[in-house]
Amino acid sequence: MNIVVSVRRAALALLMISTLAACATSSPDVYRREQAMRPQTIQSAVVESVRDVKIEGSQSGIGATSGAVVGGVAGSSVGGRRESIAVGVIGAVVGGVAGNLIERSATTEQGQEITVRLASGQRQVVVQAKGDAPIVPGQEVNLISDGRSTRVVPAGR
């Protein structure tokens, strides 16, 4: 296998990694499969403040592992036997680092830190990705919780 084919395969694999990683989100408009058809609690609240934040991307290891494999295979096809081993190891390390960075970058999203006041007077803060419906101070919202995660959505939605 020549180097051009190896590089093309590596690029294709890293593109696939970043595409799959981009599927992860903390959007209030997206539910995980295990949240479907399960009872959730709702609390009414009023938004006190909203602040834009960045939600850090994940590092599941999939990007690093895939990148290391692709980099190792691509590197091992370079040169003779001794060179191919050395370049393969270097390719695996570089591919692992690149795959990790791609996964982290692809899963980073813009979010909001939303401070709300419940009817009881208690205040809560929820961080979530920006959804389709804007959340603004003074707005009536519902906090929907499944016991593990809470999302803020406009009331009456």
C-alpha positions as CSV (number, residue, x, y, z in Angstrom):
1,M,0.0,0.0,0.0
2,N,1.5,3.4,-0.9
3,I,1.6,6.5,1.3
4,V,-1.1,8.4,-0.7
5,V,-3.6,5.6,-0.1
6,S,-2.7,5.4,3.6
7,V,-3.1,9.1,4.1
8,R,-6.4,9.1,2.3
9,R,-7.6,6.3,4.5
10,A,-6.4,8.0,7.6
11,A,-8.2,11.2,6.6
12,L,-11.4,9.4,5.9
13,A,-11.2,7.6,9.2
14,L,-10.6,10.8,11.1
15,L,-13.5,12.4,9.3
16,M,-15.8,9.5,10.3
17,I,-14.6,9.9,13.9
18,S,-15.4,13.6,14.0
19,T,-18.8,13.0,12.4
20,L,-19.8,10.4,14.9
21,A,-18.5,12.5,17.8
22,A,-20.6,15.5,16.6
23,C,-23.8,13.4,17.3
24,A,-23.4,13.9,21.0
25,T,-25.2,16.9,22.5
26,S,-26.7,18.3,25.7
27,S,-29.4,20.2,23.9
28,P,-32.7,20.6,25.7
29,D,-34.4,19.6,22.5
30,V,-32.7,16.2,22.3
31,Y,-33.5,13.2,24.5
32,R,-31.3,10.2,25.0
33,R,-32.9,6.9,24.1
34,E,-33.0,5.8,27.7
35,Q,-35.0,8.9,28.7
36,A,-37.9,8.1,26.3
37,M,-41.1,6.8,27.8
38,R,-39.9,7.3,31.4
39,P,-41.7,9.5,33.9
40,Q,-40.0,12.8,34.6
41,T,-40.8,15.5,37.1
42,I,-41.6,19.1,36.2
43,Q,-41.1,22.2,38.3
44,S,-42.2,25.7,37.2
45,A,-39.7,28.5,37.5
46,V,-38.9,32.0,36.3
47,V,-35.5,32.7,34.7
48,E,-33.4,35.2,36.6
49,S,-30.3,35.2,34.4
50,V,-28.8,33.6,31.3
51,R,-25.0,33.5,30.6
52,D,-23.4,32.0,27.5
53,V,-20.9,29.3,28.3
54,K,-18.9,26.6,26.4
55,I,-19.6,23.0,27.2
56,E,-16.3,21.0,27.0
57,G,-16.1,18.2,24.5
58,S,-15.9,14.5,25.5
59,Q,-12.9,12.4,25.6
60,S,-14.3,8.9,25.4
61,G,-11.1,7.4,24.0
62,I,-12.8,6.5,20.7
63,G,-11.1,9.3,18.9
64,A,-7.6,8.6,20.4
65,T,-7.9,4.8,19.7
66,S,-9.1,5.2,16.2
67,G,-6.5,7.9,15.4
68,A,-3.7,5.6,16.8
69,V,-4.8,2.7,14.7
70,V,-5.1,4.8,11.6
71,G,-1.8,6.6,12.2
72,G,0.0,3.3,13.0
73,V,-1.3,1.6,9.8
74,A,-0.5,4.6,7.7
75,G,3.0,5.1,9.2
76,S,3.9,1.4,8.9
77,S,3.5,1.5,5.2
78,V,6.4,4.0,4.9
79,G,9.9,2.8,4.0
80,G,11.6,-0.5,4.6
81,R,11.1,-2.9,7.5
82,R,13.0,-0.9,10.2
83,E,11.7,2.4,9.0
84,S,8.1,1.2,8.8
85,I,8.2,0.0,12.4
86,A,9.6,3.3,13.7
87,V,7.3,5.4,11.5
88,G,4.3,3.2,12.5
89,V,4.9,3.9,16.2
90,I,5.3,7.6,15.6
91,G,2.2,7.5,13.4
92,A,0.2,5.8,16.1
93,V,1.2,8.4,18.7
94,V,0.5,11.3,16.4
95,G,-2.8,9.7,15.2
96,G,-3.9,9.1,18.8
97,V,-3.3,12.7,19.8
98,A,-5.0,14.0,16.6
99,G,-7.9,11.7,17.1
100,N,-8.4,12.8,20.7
101,L,-8.2,16.5,19.6
102,I,-10.7,15.9,16.8
103,E,-13.2,14.2,19.2
104,R,-12.9,16.8,21.8
105,S,-13.3,19.7,19.3
106,A,-16.2,18.0,17.5
107,T,-18.2,17.5,20.8
108,T,-17.6,21.0,22.2
109,E,-20.8,23.0,22.1
110,Q,-22.1,26.4,22.9
111,G,-24.3,26.4,26.0
112,Q,-26.1,28.5,28.5
113,E,-25.9,28.7,32.3
114,I,-29.5,29.4,33.3
115,T,-30.3,30.6,36.8
116,V,-34.0,30.1,37.8
117,R,-36.1,30.8,40.9
118,L,-38.7,28.2,41.8
119,A,-42.1,29.0,43.3
120,S,-40.6,28.0,46.7
121,G,-38.0,30.7,46.4
122,Q,-35.2,28.3,45.9
123,R,-32.7,29.1,43.1
124,Q,-31.2,26.6,40.8
125,V,-28.6,26.7,38.0
126,V,-28.8,24.5,35.0
127,V,-26.2,24.3,32.2
128,Q,-27.3,23.1,28.9
129,A,-26.6,23.5,25.2
130,K,-28.6,26.2,23.4
131,G,-31.9,24.9,22.2
132,D,-34.2,26.0,19.4
133,A,-36.3,28.2,21.7
134,P,-34.5,31.1,23.3
135,I,-34.4,31.3,27.1
136,V,-34.4,34.9,28.5
137,P,-34.5,36.5,31.9
138,G,-38.1,37.0,33.2
139,Q,-39.4,34.1,31.2
140,E,-41.6,31.3,32.7
141,V,-39.9,28.0,32.2
142,N,-40.3,24.3,33.2
143,L,-37.4,22.3,34.7
144,I,-37.8,18.8,33.5
145,S,-35.8,16.2,35.5
146,D,-35.3,12.4,35.2
147,G,-33.4,12.2,38.4
148,R,-30.0,12.3,36.6
149,S,-30.3,15.3,34.4
150,T,-32.4,18.5,34.3
151,R,-33.3,20.6,31.3
152,V,-34.9,24.0,31.1
153,V,-37.6,24.6,28.5
154,P,-40.1,27.4,27.9
155,A,-43.4,26.9,29.9
156,G,-46.4,25.7,27.9
157,R,-44.2,24.0,25.3
